[in-house]
Amino acid sequence: MNLENIRYFFVRYGFNVSTRLADKSGIPVNNVRLFFIYASFITLGASFILYLLLAFALRIKDLFYKKRPSVFDL
């Protein structure tokens, strides 16, 4: 296989996913591409926001529940 055959394979079966999906569902290709872009931003952003919320909750928990010295620390 030369480089053109490999390139054609990826263009046909890899990069053409949104076009084929739009053709089968009957919606414009631009809408499908925008959906995938927005979905990727939402999933990446949601995990980062969840991380920040959990860190904030742990910080608040540490403020309310102070660690008391143990009997064995004497």
PyMOL commands that set and color helices and strands:
alter all, ss='L'
color gray80, all
select helices_A, chain A and resi 3-13+17-25+29-64+71-73
alter helices_A, ss='H'
color red, helices_A
deselect
rebuild
show_as cartoon
